[in-house]
Amino acid sequence: LPRNLTIPDPLELSPKPEGSSRIASWNIISLKSSMGKGLIRYIAAEDADVVFLSETKCNDVPMILKEKYPHQTWGIGKTKGYAGVALLSKSKPIKVTSGLPGGDQDTKARLITAEFENHFICGTYVVNAGEKLKSMPAKVHWNERFAAHLAECDKSKPTIWTGDLNVVLDARDLSKASEKWNKVAGYTATECNHHRQVLAGTAVEGAKPYVDIWRERNPDAIGHFTYFGFRGQCRQKGIGWRLDSFIIPERIKDSVLDVGIRHTVYGASDHLPIYMDIKGAL
């Protein structure tokens, strides 16, 4: 797998199949810093129909890529430089909302829900359980409320969940897993059990089963991560986590034509972008 530290120039990525729609998701750790390191080049090369960005850290709505993506929603919280999400779309969604239903202002910096003709898309920057798991109560609270929101959307249309989920599915999705179990945010029994309940459709009454579509298509892949911390030469050493995913209703999994991690697109952020191609219109 690639270990490059900057985004290749020129950047060439696989085009989407004919008659499909592409969704891309990327935690950019800061719009301002990533803009100077290849963010716009990546978005142009990917040419997705919908781009979800997390951890934008924007305090105001920026004016970027308006010609290519005229329909944009930027989720900004009340805390300056905190979290932040954005959804950029070529076509106009039927409806877009920021934040959890009845949630406080800061959930607007963590969730955008967009309704299209055939699907909902929920893009998230999920709460991190924090150093020494100090934010676990906030994470549990978020997880419960988001699972209810996901299930509610999915009642009316298949709902695709993407973004930085800040949890891994199992030991295949991080380095040195046995050393980290129940000690490090994103890989604890509390978080992983809840994630599995969402997948099983048991987190909320009436919910339907979901799949981590990349993992289902790549069951034996080890070391395929979406996050390599900037400290400690993690990228060069291949030490990482797969924190970014597409979690989709099991009933639509056969509509997915391709799903992948953009392994070469590193350096603008400590995360890699992910993409998914699905049959037909969104």
C-alpha atoms as an extended CHARMM CRD file, in Angstrom:
* protein
*
       282  EXT
         1         1  LEU       CA              0.0000000000        0.0000000000        0.0000000000  PROA      1               0.0000000000
         2         2  PRO       CA              1.2260000000        3.5530000000       -0.7210000000  PROA      2               0.0000000000
         3         3  ARG       CA              3.1940000000        5.4360000000        1.9390000000  PROA      3               0.0000000000
         4         4  ASN       CA              3.4530000000        8.8230000000        0.1820000000  PROA      4               0.0000000000
         5         5  LEU       CA              3.2570000000       11.9380000000        2.3640000000  PROA      5               0.0000000000
         6         6  THR       CA              1.8580000000       14.3690000000       -0.2200000000  PROA      6               0.0000000000
         7         7  ILE       CA             -0.9220000000       14.0950000000       -2.7970000000  PROA      7               0.0000000000
         8         8  PRO       CA              0.4010000000       13.0920000000       -6.2530000000  PROA      8               0.0000000000
         9         9  ASP       CA              0.3620000000       15.7330000000       -8.9880000000  PROA      9               0.0000000000
        10        10  PRO       CA             -1.1560000000       15.0320000000      -11.4320000000  PROA      10              0.0000000000
        11        11  LEU       CA             -3.7740000000       13.0270000000       -9.5580000000  PROA      11              0.0000000000
        12        12  GLU       CA             -5.6510000000       10.3930000000      -11.5500000000  PROA      12              0.0000000000
        13        13  LEU       CA             -8.4990000000        8.4210000000       -9.9780000000  PROA      13              0.0000000000
        14        14  SER       CA            -10.7760000000        5.7110000000      -11.3410000000  PROA      14              0.0000000000
        15        15  PRO       CA            -13.8860000000        7.2010000000      -12.9990000000  PROA      15              0.0000000000
        16        16  LYS       CA            -17.3380000000        6.1500000000      -11.8810000000  PROA      16              0.0000000000
        17        17  PRO       CA            -19.1420000000        3.5180000000      -13.9840000000  PROA      17              0.0000000000
        18        18  GLU       CA            -21.7270000000        4.7540000000      -16.4700000000  PROA      18              0.0000000000
        19        19  GLY       CA            -25.2180000000        5.1020000000      -15.0360000000  PROA      19              0.0000000000
        20        20  SER       CA            -24.0040000000        5.3700000000      -11.4430000000  PROA      20              0.0000000000
        21        21  SER       CA            -23.7230000000        8.0380000000       -8.7510000000  PROA      21              0.0000000000
        22        22  ARG       CA            -20.5880000000        8.6230000000       -6.7090000000  PROA      22              0.0000000000
        23        23  ILE       CA            -20.4100000000        9.7320000000       -3.0800000000  PROA      23              0.0000000000
        24        24  ALA       CA            -17.0710000000       10.7620000000       -1.5630000000  PROA      24              0.0000000000
        25        25  SER       CA            -16.2620000000       11.4610000000        2.0720000000  PROA      25              0.0000000000
        26        26  TRP       CA            -13.1470000000       12.9630000000        3.6350000000  PROA      26              0.0000000000
        27        27  ASN       CA            -12.1260000000       14.2160000000        7.0660000000  PROA      27              0.0000000000
        28        28  ILE       CA             -9.9740000000       17.1890000000        6.0530000000  PROA      28              0.0000000000
        29        29  ILE       CA             -8.9350000000       18.2540000000        9.6320000000  PROA      29              0.0000000000
        30        30  SER       CA             -9.2080000000       21.9270000000        8.5730000000  PROA      30              0.0000000000
        31        31  LEU       CA            -10.5360000000       23.5060000000        5.4010000000  PROA      31              0.0000000000
        32        32  LYS       CA             -7.9690000000       26.2760000000        5.6000000000  PROA      32              0.0000000000
        33        33  SER       CA             -4.9030000000       24.0210000000        5.8520000000  PROA      33              0.0000000000
        34        34  SER       CA             -6.1240000000       21.3480000000        3.4130000000  PROA      34              0.0000000000
        35        35  MET       CA             -6.9250000000       23.9400000000        0.7140000000  PROA      35              0.0000000000
        36        36  GLY       CA             -3.2050000000       24.6080000000        0.3430000000  PROA      36              0.0000000000
        37        37  LYS       CA             -2.2990000000       20.9110000000        0.2050000000  PROA      37              0.0000000000
        38        38  GLY       CA             -4.4540000000       19.5510000000       -2.6010000000  PROA      38              0.0000000000
        39        39  LEU       CA             -8.0730000000       19.4950000000       -1.4090000000  PROA      39              0.0000000000
        40        40  ILE       CA             -9.4170000000       21.1640000000       -4.5620000000  PROA      40              0.0000000000
        41        41  ARG       CA             -7.3000000000       18.9510000000       -6.8440000000  PROA      41              0.0000000000
        42        42  TYR       CA             -8.6840000000       15.8500000000       -5.1420000000  PROA      42              0.0000000000
        43        43  ILE       CA            -12.3090000000       17.0050000000       -5.4130000000  PROA      43              0.0000000000
        44        44  ALA       CA            -11.7980000000       17.7660000000       -9.1210000000  PROA      44              0.0000000000
        45        45  ALA       CA            -10.1650000000       14.3810000000       -9.7810000000  PROA      45              0.0000000000
        46        46  GLU       CA            -12.7870000000       12.4250000000       -7.8420000000  PROA      46              0.0000000000
        47        47  ASP       CA            -15.6590000000       14.2050000000       -9.5980000000  PROA      47              0.0000000000
        48        48  ALA       CA            -18.2160000000       12.7890000000       -7.1510000000  PROA      48              0.0000000000
        49        49  ASP       CA            -21.8860000000       13.7200000000       -7.3400000000  PROA      49              0.0000000000
        50        50  VAL       CA            -21.9110000000       14.3560000000       -3.5900000000  PROA      50              0.0000000000
        51        51  VAL       CA            -18.8830000000       15.2410000000       -1.4520000000  PROA      51              0.0000000000
        52        52  PHE       CA            -19.1010000000       15.0930000000        2.3310000000  PROA      52              0.0000000000
        53        53  LEU       CA            -16.3600000000       16.8750000000        4.3010000000  PROA      53              0.0000000000
        54        54  SER       CA            -15.8310000000       16.5690000000        8.0360000000  PROA      54              0.0000000000
        55        55  GLU       CA            -13.7320000000       18.4800000000       10.5690000000  PROA      55              0.0000000000
        56        56  THR       CA            -13.8000000000       21.6000000000        8.4050000000  PROA      56              0.0000000000
        57        57  LYS       CA            -13.2270000000       23.8810000000       11.4410000000  PROA      57              0.0000000000
        58        58  CYS       CA            -15.0290000000       26.7140000000        9.6110000000  PROA      58              0.0000000000
        59        59  ASN       CA            -16.5540000000       29.6170000000       11.5050000000  PROA      59              0.0000000000
        60        60  ASP       CA            -18.2690000000       31.0520000000        8.4120000000  PROA      60              0.0000000000
        61        61  VAL       CA            -19.6720000000       29.5600000000        5.2130000000  PROA      61              0.0000000000
        62        62  PRO       CA            -16.8480000000       29.5830000000        2.6310000000  PROA      62              0.0000000000
        63        63  MET       CA            -17.3200000000       30.1280000000       -1.0910000000  PROA      63              0.0000000000
        64        64  ILE       CA            -15.5670000000       27.2100000000       -2.7890000000  PROA      64              0.0000000000
        65        65  LEU       CA            -16.3400000000       25.1080000000       -5.8690000000  PROA      65              0.0000000000
        66        66  LYS       CA            -19.6730000000       26.8420000000       -6.4430000000  PROA      66              0.0000000000
        67        67  GLU       CA            -19.6870000000       26.1700000000      -10.2020000000  PROA      67              0.0000000000
        68        68  LYS       CA            -19.1410000000       22.4270000000       -9.8120000000  PROA      68              0.0000000000
        69        69  TYR       CA            -21.2060000000       22.0910000000       -6.6250000000  PROA      69              0.0000000000
        70        70  PRO       CA            -23.9320000000       24.7620000000       -6.6020000000  PROA      70              0.0000000000
        71        71  HSD       CA            -25.8260000000       23.0830000000       -3.7460000000  PROA      71              0.0000000000
        72        72  GLN       CA            -23.8540000000       23.3140000000       -0.5080000000  PROA      72              0.0000000000
        73        73  THR       CA            -24.6320000000       22.9900000000        3.1730000000  PROA      73              0.0000000000
        74        74  TRP       CA            -22.0560000000       23.8760000000        5.8270000000  PROA      74              0.0000000000
        75        75  GLY       CA            -22.7420000000       22.7120000000        9.3660000000  PROA      75              0.0000000000
        76        76  ILE       CA            -21.1470000000       25.0830000000       11.8500000000  PROA      76              0.0000000000
        77        77  GLY       CA            -21.3330000000       24.8170000000       15.6360000000  PROA      77              0.0000000000
        78        78  LYS       CA            -21.4230000000       27.5420000000       18.2440000000  PROA      78              0.0000000000
        79        79  THR       CA            -17.8460000000       26.8500000000       19.3630000000  PROA      79              0.0000000000
        80        80  LYS       CA            -15.2480000000       28.6160000000       17.2140000000  PROA      80              0.0000000000
        81        81  GLY       CA            -12.9690000000       26.3190000000       15.1960000000  PROA      81              0.0000000000
        82        82  TYR       CA            -14.8490000000       23.2490000000       16.4290000000  PROA      82              0.0000000000
        83        83  ALA       CA            -15.6700000000       20.1570000000       14.3330000000  PROA      83              0.0000000000
        84        84  GLY       CA            -17.6820000000       21.3050000000       11.2870000000  PROA      84              0.0000000000
        85        85  VAL       CA            -19.1770000000       19.3890000000        8.3670000000  PROA      85              0.0000000000
        86        86  ALA       CA            -20.1560000000       20.1710000000        4.7730000000  PROA      86              0.0000000000
        87        87  LEU       CA            -22.1410000000       18.5070000000        2.0210000000  PROA      87              0.0000000000
        88        88  LEU       CA            -21.5240000000       19.5960000000       -1.5670000000  PROA      88              0.0000000000
        89        89  SER       CA            -23.8780000000       18.3350000000       -4.2730000000  PROA      89              0.0000000000
        90        90  LYS       CA            -24.0900000000       18.7220000000       -8.0420000000  PROA      90              0.0000000000
        91        91  SER       CA            -27.8640000000       18.2520000000       -7.9780000000  PROA      91              0.0000000000
        92        92  LYS       CA            -30.3210000000       19.9280000000       -5.6450000000  PROA      92              0.0000000000
        93        93  PRO       CA            -31.3660000000       17.7390000000       -2.7080000000  PROA      93              0.0000000000
        94        94  ILE       CA            -35.0720000000       17.6060000000       -1.8620000000  PROA      94              0.0000000000
        95        95  LYS       CA            -34.2500000000       18.6650000000        1.6980000000  PROA      95              0.0000000000
        96        96  VAL       CA            -31.1290000000       19.2000000000        3.8160000000  PROA      96              0.0000000000
        97        97  THR       CA            -30.8490000000       19.5160000000        7.5990000000  PROA      97              0.0000000000
        98        98  SER       CA            -27.9130000000       20.1020000000        9.9380000000  PROA      98              0.0000000000
        99        99  GLY       CA            -27.6490000000       18.4660000000       13.3340000000  PROA      99              0.0000000000
       100       100  LEU       CA            -29.7430000000       15.9910000000       15.2710000000  PROA      100             0.0000000000
       101       101  PRO       CA            -33.4970000000       16.5620000000       15.6160000000  PROA      101             0.0000000000
       102       102  GLY       CA            -34.0010000000       18.7420000000       18.6810000000  PROA      102             0.0000000000
       103       103  GLY       CA            -30.2530000000       18.7590000000       19.1660000000  PROA      103             0.0000000000
       104       104  ASP       CA            -28.1380000000       21.6260000000       20.4130000000  PROA      104             0.0000000000
       105       105  GLN       CA            -26.2290000000       23.9350000000       18.0820000000  PROA      105             0.0000000000
       106       106  ASP       CA            -23.0200000000       21.9060000000       18.2580000000  PROA      106             0.0000000000
       107       107  THR       CA            -24.6510000000       18.8320000000       16.6800000000  PROA      107             0.0000000000
       108       108  LYS       CA            -24.9650000000       21.0070000000       13.5510000000  PROA      108             0.0000000000
       109       109  ALA       CA            -21.1730000000       20.7590000000       13.3320000000  PROA      109             0.0000000000
       110       110  ARG       CA            -21.3590000000       16.9530000000       13.3340000000  PROA      110             0.0000000000
       111       111  LEU       CA            -24.2260000000       15.8430000000       11.0850000000  PROA      111             0.0000000000
       112       112  ILE       CA            -25.7810000000       16.7510000000        7.7440000000  PROA      112             0.0000000000
       113       113  THR       CA            -28.7640000000       14.7990000000        6.4290000000  PROA      113             0.0000000000
       114       114  ALA       CA            -29.6670000000       15.2220000000        2.7620000000  PROA      114             0.0000000000
       115       115  GLU       CA            -32.7310000000       13.7420000000        1.1030000000  PROA      115             0.0000000000
       116       116  PHE       CA            -32.4610000000       12.8330000000       -2.5810000000  PROA      116             0.0000000000
       117       117  GLU       CA            -34.9110000000       11.1380000000       -4.9400000000  PROA      117             0.0000000000
       118       118  ASN       CA            -34.0390000000        7.5700000000       -3.9430000000  PROA      118             0.0000000000
       119       119  HSD       CA            -31.9240000000        7.8360000000       -0.7820000000  PROA      119             0.0000000000
       120       120  PHE       CA            -31.0620000000        9.8360000000        2.2890000000  PROA      120             0.0000000000
       121       121  ILE       CA            -27.3920000000       10.5230000000        2.9960000000  PROA      121             0.0000000000
       122       122  CYS       CA            -26.2720000000       11.0780000000        6.5980000000  PROA      122             0.0000000000
       123       123  GLY       CA            -22.7510000000       12.5060000000        6.7800000000  PROA      123             0.0000000000
       124       124  THR       CA            -21.2240000000       12.4950000000       10.2450000000  PROA      124             0.0000000000
       125       125  TYR       CA            -18.2240000000       13.6050000000       12.2140000000  PROA      125             0.0000000000
       126       126  VAL       CA            -18.9800000000       11.3960000000       15.1970000000  PROA      126             0.0000000000
       127       127  VAL       CA            -18.0780000000       12.4280000000       18.7420000000  PROA      127             0.0000000000
       128       128  ASN       CA            -14.6960000000       11.0830000000       19.8820000000  PROA      128             0.0000000000
       129       129  ALA       CA            -14.6600000000        9.3020000000       23.2460000000  PROA      129             0.0000000000
       130       130  GLY       CA            -11.5290000000       11.2850000000       24.0550000000  PROA      130             0.0000000000
       131       131  GLU       CA             -8.2060000000       10.7960000000       25.7560000000  PROA      131             0.0000000000
       132       132  LYS       CA             -8.5190000000        8.2870000000       28.6010000000  PROA      132             0.0000000000
       133       133  LEU       CA            -12.1480000000        7.9000000000       27.4140000000  PROA      133             0.0000000000
       134       134  LYS       CA            -13.1480000000       11.0440000000       29.3080000000  PROA      134             0.0000000000
       135       135  SER       CA            -15.8320000000       11.9360000000       26.7410000000  PROA      135             0.0000000000
       136       136  MET       CA            -17.4510000000        8.4870000000       26.6880000000  PROA      136             0.0000000000
       137       137  PRO       CA            -20.7650000000        9.7030000000       28.2140000000  PROA      137             0.0000000000
       138       138  ALA       CA            -21.0880000000       12.2970000000       25.4170000000  PROA      138             0.0000000000
       139       139  LYS       CA            -20.2410000000        9.6110000000       22.8450000000  PROA      139             0.0000000000
       140       140  VAL       CA            -22.8840000000        7.2270000000       24.2250000000  PROA      140             0.0000000000
       141       141  HSD       CA            -25.4720000000       10.0240000000       24.2040000000  PROA      141             0.0000000000
       142       142  TRP       CA            -24.6150000000       10.8820000000       20.6000000000  PROA      142             0.0000000000
       143       143  ASN       CA            -24.6840000000        7.2310000000       19.5070000000  PROA      143             0.0000000000
       144       144  GLU       CA            -28.1520000000        6.6510000000       20.9350000000  PROA      144             0.0000000000
       145       145  ARG       CA            -29.6310000000        9.7630000000       19.3530000000  PROA      145             0.0000000000
       146       146  PHE       CA            -27.9620000000        9.2440000000       15.9980000000  PROA      146             0.0000000000
       147       147  ALA       CA            -29.0670000000        5.5930000000       15.7960000000  PROA      147             0.0000000000
       148       148  ALA       CA            -32.6690000000        6.7400000000       16.3130000000  PROA      148             0.0000000000
       149       149  HSD       CA            -32.2760000000        9.4090000000       13.6040000000  PROA      149             0.0000000000
       150       150  LEU       CA            -30.7530000000        6.9230000000       11.1410000000  PROA      150             0.0000000000
       151       151  ALA       CA            -33.5580000000        4.4120000000       11.7240000000  PROA      151             0.0000000000
       152       152  GLU       CA            -36.2110000000        7.1190000000       11.3210000000  PROA      152             0.0000000000
       153       153  CYS       CA            -34.7770000000        8.2990000000        7.9740000000  PROA      153             0.0000000000
       154       154  ASP       CA            -34.4160000000        4.7210000000        6.7830000000  PROA      154             0.0000000000
       155       155  LYS       CA            -38.1290000000        4.0840000000        7.2730000000  PROA      155             0.0000000000
       156       156  SER       CA            -38.9470000000        6.3070000000        4.2970000000  PROA      156             0.0000000000
       157       157  LYS       CA            -35.8980000000        5.8100000000        2.0260000000  PROA      157             0.0000000000
       158       158  PRO       CA            -32.7130000000        3.7170000000        2.1650000000  PROA      158             0.0000000000
       159       159  THR       CA            -30.3050000000        5.8410000000        4.2020000000  PROA      159             0.0000000000
       160       160  ILE       CA            -26.5610000000        5.8330000000        3.5170000000  PROA      160             0.0000000000
       161       161  TRP       CA            -24.3560000000        6.7110000000        6.4930000000  PROA      161             0.0000000000
       162       162  THR       CA            -20.8370000000        7.9760000000        5.8030000000  PROA      162             0.0000000000
       163       163  GLY       CA            -18.1290000000       10.1720000000        7.2800000000  PROA      163             0.0000000000
       164       164  ASP       CA            -15.6400000000        9.8460000000       10.1150000000  PROA      164             0.0000000000
       165       165  LEU       CA            -17.3930000000        7.3800000000       12.4230000000  PROA      165             0.0000000000
       166       166  ASN       CA            -14.7040000000        7.4250000000       15.1470000000  PROA      166             0.0000000000
       167       167  VAL       CA            -15.1780000000        3.6950000000       15.7400000000  PROA      167             0.0000000000
       168       168  VAL       CA            -13.7570000000        0.5600000000       14.1440000000  PROA      168             0.0000000000
       169       169  LEU       CA            -15.6420000000       -2.6030000000       13.3510000000  PROA      169             0.0000000000
       170       170  ASP       CA            -13.0730000000       -5.0530000000       14.7390000000  PROA      170             0.0000000000
       171       171  ALA       CA             -9.3580000000       -5.8820000000       15.1130000000  PROA      171             0.0000000000
       172       172  ARG       CA             -8.8080000000       -5.9010000000       11.3340000000  PROA      172             0.0000000000
       173       173  ASP       CA             -9.3690000000       -2.1420000000       11.2880000000  PROA      173             0.0000000000
       174       174  LEU       CA             -6.4970000000       -0.8510000000       13.4030000000  PROA      174             0.0000000000
       175       175  SER       CA             -2.8310000000       -1.4820000000       14.1800000000  PROA      175             0.0000000000
       176       176  LYS       CA             -1.7780000000       -3.1820000000       17.4240000000  PROA      176             0.0000000000
       177       177  ALA       CA             -5.4010000000       -3.9290000000       18.2420000000  PROA      177             0.0000000000
       178       178  SER       CA             -4.7650000000       -6.1150000000       21.2990000000  PROA      178             0.0000000000
       179       179  GLU       CA             -2.7950000000       -3.3220000000       23.0100000000  PROA      179             0.0000000000
       180       180  LYS       CA             -5.6020000000       -0.8100000000       22.4410000000  PROA      180             0.0000000000
       181       181  TRP       CA             -8.7370000000       -2.7890000000       23.3190000000  PROA      181             0.0000000000
       182       182  ASN       CA            -10.8620000000       -0.9520000000       25.8990000000  PROA      182             0.0000000000
       183       183  LYS       CA             -8.0970000000        1.6110000000       26.4200000000  PROA      183             0.0000000000
       184       184  VAL       CA             -8.2770000000        3.8410000000       23.3460000000  PROA      184             0.0000000000
       185       185  ALA       CA            -11.2330000000        5.8220000000       21.9830000000  PROA      185             0.0000000000
       186       186  GLY       CA            -12.8490000000        4.1290000000       19.0000000000  PROA      186             0.0000000000
       187       187  TYR       CA            -11.9720000000        0.5930000000       20.0680000000  PROA      187             0.0000000000
       188       188  THR       CA            -13.8650000000       -0.1330000000       23.2660000000  PROA      188             0.0000000000
       189       189  ALA       CA            -16.5970000000       -2.6270000000       24.0900000000  PROA      189             0.0000000000
       190       190  THR       CA            -19.0650000000        0.2300000000       24.6340000000  PROA      190             0.0000000000
       191       191  GLU       CA            -18.4550000000        1.7480000000       21.1950000000  PROA      191             0.0000000000
       192       192  CYS       CA            -17.9370000000       -1.4280000000       19.1540000000  PROA      192             0.0000000000
       193       193  ASN       CA            -20.9640000000       -3.1920000000       20.6460000000  PROA      193             0.0000000000
       194       194  HSD       CA            -23.1960000000       -0.2390000000       19.8010000000  PROA      194             0.0000000000
       195       195  HSD       CA            -21.7970000000       -0.1070000000       16.2650000000  PROA      195             0.0000000000
       196       196  ARG       CA            -22.5470000000       -3.8020000000       15.7930000000  PROA      196             0.0000000000
       197       197  GLN       CA            -26.0800000000       -3.2460000000       17.0710000000  PROA      197             0.0000000000
       198       198  VAL       CA            -26.6020000000       -0.5450000000       14.4230000000  PROA      198             0.0000000000
       199       199  LEU       CA            -25.3890000000       -3.0030000000       11.7880000000  PROA      199             0.0000000000
       200       200  ALA       CA            -27.6240000000       -5.7730000000       13.1260000000  PROA      200             0.0000000000
       201       201  GLY       CA            -30.6430000000       -3.4490000000       13.2180000000  PROA      201             0.0000000000
       202       202  THR       CA            -31.0450000000       -3.9630000000       16.9720000000  PROA      202             0.0000000000
       203       203  ALA       CA            -29.8730000000       -0.5590000000       18.2760000000  PROA      203             0.0000000000
       204       204  VAL       CA            -33.3620000000        0.9080000000       17.8570000000  PROA      204             0.0000000000
       205       205  GLU       CA            -36.7340000000       -0.7960000000       17.7930000000  PROA      205             0.0000000000
       206       206  GLY       CA            -37.9460000000       -1.1710000000       14.2120000000  PROA      206             0.0000000000
       207       207  ALA       CA            -34.5110000000       -0.5630000000       12.6560000000  PROA      207             0.0000000000
       208       208  LYS       CA            -33.3450000000       -2.6350000000        9.6940000000  PROA      208             0.0000000000
       209       209  PRO       CA            -29.9380000000       -4.2860000000        9.2380000000  PROA      209             0.0000000000
       210       210  TYR       CA            -26.9700000000       -2.4040000000        7.7920000000  PROA      210             0.0000000000
       211       211  VAL       CA            -23.6030000000       -3.4400000000        6.3710000000  PROA      211             0.0000000000
       212       212  ASP       CA            -20.1290000000       -1.9230000000        6.3510000000  PROA      212             0.0000000000
       213       213  ILE       CA            -19.9740000000       -2.3130000000        2.5940000000  PROA      213             0.0000000000
       214       214  TRP       CA            -16.2040000000       -1.8750000000        2.2070000000  PROA      214             0.0000000000
       215       215  ARG       CA            -15.4880000000       -4.5570000000        4.8110000000  PROA      215             0.0000000000
       216       216  GLU       CA            -18.0820000000       -6.8950000000        3.3390000000  PROA      216             0.0000000000
       217       217  ARG       CA            -16.3780000000       -6.6080000000       -0.0570000000  PROA      217             0.0000000000
       218       218  ASN       CA            -12.8600000000       -6.8710000000        1.4480000000  PROA      218             0.0000000000
       219       219  PRO       CA            -13.1280000000       -9.3730000000        4.3250000000  PROA      219             0.0000000000
       220       220  ASP       CA             -9.4490000000      -10.3650000000        4.3400000000  PROA      220             0.0000000000
       221       221  ALA       CA             -7.8790000000       -6.9220000000        3.8140000000  PROA      221             0.0000000000
       222       222  ILE       CA             -5.4830000000       -6.0010000000        6.6220000000  PROA      222             0.0000000000
       223       223  GLY       CA             -3.7160000000       -2.6480000000        6.9230000000  PROA      223             0.0000000000
       224       224  HSD       CA             -6.2370000000       -0.7990000000        4.7450000000  PROA      224             0.0000000000
       225       225  PHE       CA             -6.6550000000        2.2530000000        6.9430000000  PROA      225             0.0000000000
       226       226  THR       CA             -8.2130000000        5.6930000000        6.4450000000  PROA      226             0.0000000000
       227       227  TYR       CA             -6.3400000000        7.4920000000        9.2410000000  PROA      227             0.0000000000
       228       228  PHE       CA             -2.6100000000        7.7650000000        9.8960000000  PROA      228             0.0000000000
       229       229  GLY       CA             -1.7300000000       10.2810000000       12.6310000000  PROA      229             0.0000000000
       230       230  PHE       CA              0.8230000000       12.9190000000       11.6800000000  PROA      230             0.0000000000
       231       231  ARG       CA              2.9530000000       12.1790000000       14.7630000000  PROA      231             0.0000000000
       232       232  GLY       CA              5.4030000000        9.2860000000       15.0740000000  PROA      232             0.0000000000
       233       233  GLN       CA              5.7580000000        8.5410000000       11.3410000000  PROA      233             0.0000000000
       234       234  CYS       CA              2.5070000000        6.5490000000       11.3950000000  PROA      234             0.0000000000
       235       235  ARG       CA              2.0390000000        6.8180000000        7.6370000000  PROA      235             0.0000000000
       236       236  GLN       CA              5.5380000000        5.5730000000        6.8310000000  PROA      236             0.0000000000
       237       237  LYS       CA              5.1640000000        2.7000000000        9.3100000000  PROA      237             0.0000000000
       238       238  GLY       CA              1.6330000000        1.8140000000        8.2000000000  PROA      238             0.0000000000
       239       239  ILE       CA              0.2040000000        2.3890000000       11.6930000000  PROA      239             0.0000000000
       240       240  GLY       CA             -3.4080000000        3.4660000000       11.3540000000  PROA      240             0.0000000000
       241       241  TRP       CA             -7.1490000000        3.0190000000       11.8030000000  PROA      241             0.0000000000
       242       242  ARG       CA            -10.0940000000        2.5480000000        9.4280000000  PROA      242             0.0000000000
       243       243  LEU       CA            -12.3810000000        5.1760000000       10.9360000000  PROA      243             0.0000000000
       244       244  ASP       CA            -14.1460000000        6.3430000000        7.7610000000  PROA      244             0.0000000000
       245       245  SER       CA            -16.7890000000        4.1140000000        6.1980000000  PROA      245             0.0000000000
       246       246  PHE       CA            -19.9500000000        3.7100000000        4.1780000000  PROA      246             0.0000000000
       247       247  ILE       CA            -22.5930000000        2.0080000000        6.3170000000  PROA      247             0.0000000000
       248       248  ILE       CA            -25.5390000000        1.1360000000        4.0880000000  PROA      248             0.0000000000
       249       249  PRO       CA            -28.8540000000       -0.7120000000        4.3710000000  PROA      249             0.0000000000
       250       250  GLU       CA            -28.3380000000       -4.4070000000        3.7050000000  PROA      250             0.0000000000
       251       251  ARG       CA            -31.2600000000       -4.3270000000        1.2770000000  PROA      251             0.0000000000
       252       252  ILE       CA            -29.4030000000       -2.0510000000       -1.1770000000  PROA      252             0.0000000000
       253       253  LYS       CA            -25.9370000000       -3.6150000000       -0.9880000000  PROA      253             0.0000000000
       254       254  ASP       CA            -26.2490000000       -5.1890000000       -4.4380000000  PROA      254             0.0000000000
       255       255  SER       CA            -26.6700000000       -1.6840000000       -5.9100000000  PROA      255             0.0000000000
       256       256  VAL       CA            -23.1050000000       -0.7860000000       -4.9220000000  PROA      256             0.0000000000
       257       257  LEU       CA            -20.8220000000       -1.0670000000       -7.9600000000  PROA      257             0.0000000000
       258       258  ASP       CA            -17.5960000000       -0.0160000000       -6.2520000000  PROA      258             0.0000000000
       259       259  VAL       CA            -16.3800000000        1.1750000000       -2.8740000000  PROA      259             0.0000000000
       260       260  GLY       CA            -12.8440000000        2.0970000000       -1.9390000000  PROA      260             0.0000000000
       261       261  ILE       CA            -10.2290000000        4.0370000000       -0.0250000000  PROA      261             0.0000000000
       262       262  ARG       CA             -8.1110000000        6.5660000000       -1.9400000000  PROA      262             0.0000000000
       263       263  HSD       CA             -4.8050000000        5.2670000000       -0.5910000000  PROA      263             0.0000000000
       264       264  THR       CA             -2.6290000000        7.7700000000       -2.4830000000  PROA      264             0.0000000000
       265       265  VAL       CA             -4.5320000000       10.8820000000       -1.3490000000  PROA      265             0.0000000000
       266       266  TYR       CA             -2.5700000000       11.5930000000        1.8320000000  PROA      266             0.0000000000
       267       267  GLY       CA             -0.9920000000       14.7730000000        3.1200000000  PROA      267             0.0000000000
       268       268  ALA       CA             -3.7320000000       17.3960000000        2.9550000000  PROA      268             0.0000000000
       269       269  SER       CA             -5.1820000000       15.6310000000        6.0060000000  PROA      269             0.0000000000
       270       270  ASP       CA             -4.2050000000       12.7610000000        8.2830000000  PROA      270             0.0000000000
       271       271  HSD       CA             -7.2600000000       10.9180000000        6.8950000000  PROA      271             0.0000000000
       272       272  LEU       CA             -7.7530000000        9.4430000000        3.4120000000  PROA      272             0.0000000000
       273       273  PRO       CA            -10.8930000000       10.0200000000        1.3320000000  PROA      273             0.0000000000
       274       274  ILE       CA            -13.3160000000        7.1700000000        0.6810000000  PROA      274             0.0000000000
       275       275  TYR       CA            -15.7540000000        6.7830000000       -2.2100000000  PROA      275             0.0000000000
       276       276  MET       CA            -18.7230000000        4.6510000000       -3.2350000000  PROA      276             0.0000000000
       277       277  ASP       CA            -20.4230000000        4.1910000000       -6.6090000000  PROA      277             0.0000000000
       278       278  ILE       CA            -24.0750000000        3.1660000000       -6.5510000000  PROA      278             0.0000000000
       279       279  LYS       CA            -26.3760000000        2.2430000000       -9.4510000000  PROA      279             0.0000000000
       280       280  GLY       CA            -28.7100000000        4.9200000000      -10.7830000000  PROA      280             0.0000000000
       281       281  ALA       CA            -29.5640000000        8.3230000000       -9.3610000000  PROA      281             0.0000000000
       282       282  LEU       CA            -29.1590000000        9.2190000000       -5.7160000000  PROA      282             0.0000000000
